[in-house]
């Protein structure tokens, strides 16, 4: 009887040793995926920017610009960049796995973010079981991170930093003037020309319909600027003042708060949006100066609206 117990014990031990080989594949593959309503160019540009990862990372322990981030006992470090993919090292203790976050376009305006890695399982049954548990834990962490990422990326204002939308412009009757400066036009220079336009409008019994408009171009070693006023009636062109008439048109628009640094960054993101969605720009973009910058010295309080005519 005792021999049978010994044999049975040995048999059970052998079965336990064999279970990892029977139940756990020789190659362990971990994969998680989400769908995001976003252009692939936008997704890749956003994910390449380490400065933004702290905004959607599920753990609030990381700081802006950190390339290594902790979550659920793992350390995730961004590494090499590939075509529409980002390498991410996943480490726990001394064990490091090399994974890739792939950006796969789906249709015109959405992508799949597929995060995966694979490695050969150990021949040691005990290590094999440990690797399996580690893979299951990392899969759960990857799932949580992708879910948090999805909530962030699905909002265009998080991608571009401003709320870009389409509306119909009602500014159809304009009077404008152009001027040249060696450097970017100062607030004083801009409002001096706005003042001249207002004087011309008042002399001709015309009233402003909206905020002053500004467009600035850099040409070689100087800047050429145009300011304009939307008026309630048509005026004749005279001297440096040029009359312009438009039919109501569709415009891409966004609002930004802050000084010239914020305005410049918003211009960059506005152009990214136009490129990402392959929009045709029908005329020059312009700024609508909601805040009178000549009176408000605190640039953090400036409000500026961007407009770009589109089909």
Secondary structure as GFF3:
##gff-version 3
##sequence-region A 1 311
A	DSSP	alpha_helix	2	23	.	.	.	ID=ss1
A	DSSP	beta_strand	27	36	.	.	.	ID=ss2
A	DSSP	alpha_helix	40	48	.	.	.	ID=ss3
A	DSSP	three_ten_helix	50	52	.	.	.	ID=ss4
A	DSSP	alpha_helix	53	56	.	.	.	ID=ss5
A	DSSP	beta_strand	68	71	.	.	.	ID=ss6
A	DSSP	beta_strand	74	82	.	.	.	ID=ss7
A	DSSP	beta_strand	85	92	.	.	.	ID=ss8
A	DSSP	beta_strand	95	106	.	.	.	ID=ss9
A	DSSP	beta_strand	110	120	.	.	.	ID=ss10
A	DSSP	alpha_helix	125	153	.	.	.	ID=ss11
A	DSSP	alpha_helix	156	160	.	.	.	ID=ss12
A	DSSP	beta_strand	165	168	.	.	.	ID=ss13
A	DSSP	beta_strand	173	181	.	.	.	ID=ss14
A	DSSP	alpha_helix	187	203	.	.	.	ID=ss15
A	DSSP	beta_strand	213	219	.	.	.	ID=ss16
A	DSSP	beta_strand	222	230	.	.	.	ID=ss17
A	DSSP	beta_strand	242	245	.	.	.	ID=ss18
A	DSSP	beta_strand	250	257	.	.	.	ID=ss19
A	DSSP	alpha_helix	260	276	.	.	.	ID=ss20
A	DSSP	beta_strand	286	289	.	.	.	ID=ss21
A	DSSP	three_ten_helix	299	301	.	.	.	ID=ss22
A	DSSP	beta_strand	303	309	.	.	.	ID=ss23
###
